Amino acid sequence: MSDKPASKSRRDAVKLMLGTVAAVPLINLVGVSSARAADLPHVDPKTDPTAIALKYVEDATTATRPDKAGTPGAEQHCANCQFLQPGEGDYHPCSLFPGKAVSVNGWCMSWTKKA
């Protein structure tokens, strides 16, 4: 083993630390992209166990929707539900179906009016 320090001076060590700190955000910008709703698989109402349990349908007009929270059933759909997450297009992520996208025109038993 050598008795020499890995760095010749404190100044070299500080340069190395600052370079590392500056590189981390750049690596994150270049290497990682966030998942978009278009990239997420759509919930299959016939095979997904959560969708079956929650009686999820992609077309809310085909569901028997009870009046909830003072909102008539005809006005209940995923687009005005608090569980729907922001997105673009006709399919958005939903916190009830992690890793999957639901139709903005869909409906399920857990529908809750967005505040």
Secondary structure as UniProt FT lines:
FT   HELIX           10..31
FT   HELIX           37..39
FT   TURN            45..47
FT   HELIX           49..53
FT   TURN            54..55
FT   HELIX           60..62
FT   TURN            69..70
FT   HELIX           73..75
FT   HELIX           78..80
FT   TURN            82..83
FT   STRAND          91..94
FT   TURN            95..96
FT   STRAND          97..103
FT   TURN            104..105
FT   TURN            109..110
//
